[in-house]
Amino acid sequence: MRASSLRGALFLKPCWLPTFLGFVGEHFPNQLEGYKRRYSNSAFVSPEYWKRMEELINLIRAENKQGRRAEKPSNPNSIGNAEPMGLQPWLPFLGSSE
């Protein structure tokens, strides 16, 4: 299993397991048993599960002619000479009263 493939996996700490399973049971009851199986012994899903998910994601990418998401540059100044984006005054959380 590659370390990079773990980025999108649900990491479920044991202290949150009852809360999460309660939510899933209430809102997605048909998914509850699967989550119980996956997270009963570990906060991480199994390598086999990740392999299946990675294969599925790669198939979907290929069918839709999508590549992998580019990694963030290690040096944020290496992006080039792009101007920083300014605030958008119309955004509701900026306190505009229009």
Backbone as CSV, one residue per row, in Angstrom:
resi,resn,N_x,N_y,N_z,CA_x,CA_y,CA_z,C_x,C_y,C_z
1,MET,0.845,-1.172,0.000,0.000,0.000,0.000,0.889,1.233,0.000
2,ARG,0.592,2.162,-0.890,1.381,3.377,-0.966,0.880,4.389,0.051
3,ALA,1.791,5.142,0.613,1.403,6.159,1.597,0.476,7.190,0.983
4,SER,0.685,7.512,-0.293,-0.140,8.546,-0.917,-1.592,8.113,-1.038
5,SER,-1.853,6.828,-1.081,-3.236,6.379,-1.233,-4.025,6.519,0.057
6,LEU,-3.361,6.783,1.185,-4.075,6.916,2.448,-4.691,8.289,2.655
7,ARG,-4.348,9.255,1.831,-4.810,10.619,2.050,-6.314,10.752,2.100
8,GLY,-7.033,10.023,1.284,-8.474,10.188,1.230,-9.242,9.207,2.087
9,ALA,-8.555,8.349,2.795,-9.240,7.326,3.589,-9.808,7.918,4.860
10,LEU,-10.923,7.378,5.281,-11.496,7.772,6.557,-10.652,7.156,7.665
11,PHE,-10.120,8.006,8.519,-9.380,7.586,9.703,-10.342,7.782,10.852
12,LEU,-10.748,6.715,11.483,-11.801,6.778,12.480,-11.250,6.410,13.844
13,LYS,-10.955,7.422,14.647,-10.427,7.187,15.986,-11.456,6.429,16.823
14,PRO,-11.007,5.547,17.693,-11.933,4.758,18.514,-12.903,5.612,19.330
15,CYS,-12.481,6.784,19.787,-13.378,7.627,20.582,-14.546,8.168,19.753
16,TRP,-14.388,8.228,18.425,-15.455,8.717,17.553,-16.284,7.600,16.944
17,LEU,-15.844,6.362,17.078,-16.535,5.241,16.444,-18.005,5.158,16.837
18,PRO,-18.381,5.207,18.124,-19.814,5.119,18.457,-20.636,6.266,17.852
19,THR,-20.100,7.477,17.872,-20.809,8.627,17.305,-20.993,8.453,15.807
20,PHE,-19.914,8.070,15.123,-19.972,7.894,13.675,-20.948,6.779,13.303
21,LEU,-20.851,5.634,13.996,-21.747,4.521,13.682,-23.202,4.880,13.984
22,GLY,-23.438,5.684,15.014,-24.786,6.150,15.297,-25.328,7.001,14.157
23,PHE,-24.491,7.889,13.634,-24.886,8.726,12.502,-25.183,7.874,11.275
24,VAL,-24.290,6.947,10.970,-24.489,6.088,9.806,-25.766,5.260,9.983
25,GLY,-25.966,4.706,11.187,-27.162,3.910,11.442,-28.439,4.705,11.264
26,GLU,-28.407,5.964,11.658,-29.600,6.807,11.544,-29.858,7.261,10.110
27,HIS,-28.803,7.663,9.407,-28.978,8.272,8.085,-28.688,7.337,6.911
28,PHE,-27.874,6.315,7.115,-27.491,5.384,6.052,-27.509,3.951,6.588
29,PRO,-28.658,3.475,7.061,-28.690,2.168,7.737,-28.193,1.003,6.888
30,ASN,-28.340,1.101,5.575,-27.860,0.013,4.710,-26.333,-0.048,4.647
31,GLN,-25.637,0.992,5.108,-24.171,1.014,5.108,-23.568,0.636,6.462
32,LEU,-24.388,0.514,7.485,-23.893,0.344,8.848,-23.032,-0.902,9.028
33,GLU,-23.485,-2.043,8.573,-22.717,-3.279,8.767,-21.355,-3.218,8.088
34,GLY,-21.282,-2.620,6.919,-19.997,-2.478,6.230,-19.001,-1.643,7.020
35,TYR,-19.479,-0.526,7.579,-18.588,0.302,8.402,-18.179,-0.415,9.676
36,LYS,-19.099,-1.143,10.270,-18.741,-1.905,11.473,-17.641,-2.910,11.164
37,ARG,-17.758,-3.606,10.036,-16.732,-4.583,9.648,-15.395,-3.906,9.390
38,ARG,-15.423,-2.811,8.636,-14.178,-2.148,8.253,-13.434,-1.549,9.435
39,TYR,-14.157,-1.044,10.431,-13.512,-0.309,11.508,-13.591,-1.005,12.863
40,SER,-13.953,-2.273,12.894,-14.077,-2.972,14.174,-12.723,-3.242,14.832
41,ASN,-11.666,-3.417,14.037,-10.358,-3.766,14.603,-9.289,-2.698,14.424
42,SER,-9.587,-1.644,13.674,-8.561,-0.653,13.376,-9.204,0.672,13.011
43,ALA,-8.475,1.748,13.239,-8.946,3.071,12.842,-8.799,3.285,11.336
44,PHE,-8.095,2.377,10.665,-7.864,2.455,9.225,-8.553,1.298,8.520
45,VAL,-8.926,1.513,7.263,-9.454,0.405,6.471,-8.299,-0.511,6.083
46,SER,-8.626,-1.716,5.693,-7.598,-2.700,5.361,-6.891,-2.341,4.054
47,PRO,-5.672,-2.832,3.880,-4.967,-2.620,2.610,-5.740,-3.197,1.424
48,GLU,-6.440,-4.306,1.635,-7.229,-4.909,0.555,-8.348,-3.972,0.113
49,TYR,-9.016,-3.345,1.085,-10.085,-2.397,0.759,-9.522,-1.231,-0.037
50,TRP,-8.367,-0.687,0.414,-7.760,0.425,-0.296,-7.357,0.052,-1.698
51,LYS,-6.869,-1.161,-1.878,-6.489,-1.605,-3.218,-7.715,-1.622,-4.126
52,ARG,-8.830,-2.148,-3.617,-10.063,-2.170,-4.418,-10.523,-0.756,-4.748
53,MET,-10.463,0.157,-3.779,-10.897,1.535,-4.010,-9.982,2.239,-5.013
54,GLU,-8.681,2.021,-4.890,-7.741,2.642,-5.815,-7.973,2.141,-7.241
55,GLU,-8.234,0.849,-7.395,-8.525,0.302,-8.723,-9.801,0.910,-9.298
56,LEU,-10.827,1.050,-8.464,-12.081,1.644,-8.910,-11.881,3.105,-9.317
57,ILE,-11.160,3.848,-8.499,-10.898,5.263,-8.798,-10.103,5.396,-10.090
58,ASN,-9.102,4.546,-10.284,-8.316,4.589,-11.522,-9.177,4.262,-12.734
59,LEU,-10.103,3.335,-12.604,-11.015,3.003,-13.695,-11.904,4.202,-14.033
60,ILE,-12.451,4.847,-13.014,-13.299,6.027,-13.232,-12.492,7.154,-13.877
61,ARG,-11.251,7.348,-13.420,-10.390,8.375,-14.033,-10.164,8.083,-15.506
62,ALA,-9.861,6.824,-15.820,-9.596,6.452,-17.208,-10.843,6.636,-18.073
63,GLU,-12.003,6.232,-17.562,-13.251,6.370,-18.329,-13.591,7.824,-18.591
64,ASN,-13.210,8.698,-17.678,-13.539,10.117,-17.801,-12.360,10.969,-18.245
65,LYS,-11.283,10.286,-18.670,-10.077,10.954,-19.156,-9.558,11.993,-18.172
66,GLN,-9.484,11.602,-16.907,-8.994,12.474,-15.846,-7.654,11.954,-15.340
67,GLY,-6.756,12.852,-15.038,-5.479,12.470,-14.461,-5.539,12.545,-12.949
68,ARG,-4.425,12.337,-12.338,-4.331,12.483,-10.888,-4.249,13.959,-10.542
69,ARG,-4.700,14.291,-9.347,-4.598,15.663,-8.864,-3.121,15.985,-8.683
70,ALA,-2.736,17.163,-9.107,-1.339,17.571,-8.975,-0.999,17.766,-7.511
71,GLU,0.182,17.397,-7.157,0.657,17.600,-5.790,0.892,19.087,-5.574
72,LYS,0.707,19.546,-4.345,1.019,20.927,-4.016,2.532,21.099,-4.068
73,PRO,2.994,22.213,-4.588,4.448,22.414,-4.629,5.007,22.527,-3.214
74,SER,6.198,21.994,-3.023,6.821,22.070,-1.701,7.189,23.503,-1.349
75,ASN,7.428,24.317,-2.371,7.737,25.728,-2.161,6.582,26.546,-2.738
76,PRO,5.759,27.166,-1.884,4.608,27.907,-2.396,4.990,29.066,-3.306
77,ASN,6.220,29.545,-3.215,6.655,30.641,-4.094,7.007,30.157,-5.491
78,SER,6.995,28.843,-5.710,7.361,28.311,-7.017,6.179,28.280,-7.980
79,ILE,5.045,28.808,-7.580,3.856,28.780,-8.431,4.027,29.700,-9.628
80,GLY,4.843,30.675,-9.519,5.035,31.610,-10.613,4.764,33.019,-10.134
81,ASN,4.471,33.870,-11.056,4.235,35.271,-10.711,2.754,35.610,-10.692
82,ALA,1.922,34.666,-10.395,0.483,34.917,-10.380,0.135,35.907,-9.283
83,GLU,-0.797,36.783,-9.595,-1.268,37.754,-8.611,-2.160,37.040,-7.606
84,PRO,-2.078,37.393,-6.318,-2.976,36.774,-5.346,-4.415,37.198,-5.623
85,MET,-5.345,36.288,-5.366,-6.744,36.582,-5.599,-7.256,37.497,-4.494
86,GLY,-7.975,38.527,-4.862,-8.528,39.465,-3.895,-9.835,38.939,-3.318
87,LEU,-10.283,39.553,-2.238,-11.561,39.190,-1.632,-12.701,39.558,-2.560
88,GLN,-13.730,38.766,-2.528,-14.914,39.022,-3.331,-15.945,39.704,-2.433
89,PRO,-16.230,40.986,-2.635,-17.103,41.718,-1.717,-18.532,41.188,-1.671
90,TRP,-18.960,40.428,-2.652,-20.337,39.934,-2.683,-20.535,38.672,-1.859
91,LEU,-19.461,38.092,-1.309,-19.612,36.871,-0.521,-20.370,37.168,0.768
92,PRO,-21.368,36.344,1.114,-22.227,36.648,2.253,-21.503,36.702,3.600
93,PHE,-20.417,35.967,3.751,-19.741,35.935,5.041,-18.835,37.142,5.268
94,LEU,-18.747,38.034,4.291,-17.922,39.227,4.455,-18.696,40.404,5.042
95,GLY,-19.968,40.188,5.382,-20.740,41.209,6.073,-21.444,42.199,5.165
96,SER,-21.517,41.910,3.880,-22.214,42.794,2.976,-23.700,42.796,3.299
97,SER,-24.330,43.943,3.308,-25.750,44.030,3.657,-26.634,44.348,2.462
98,GLU,-26.250,43.892,1.296,-27.030,44.166,0.078,-28.280,43.365,0.035
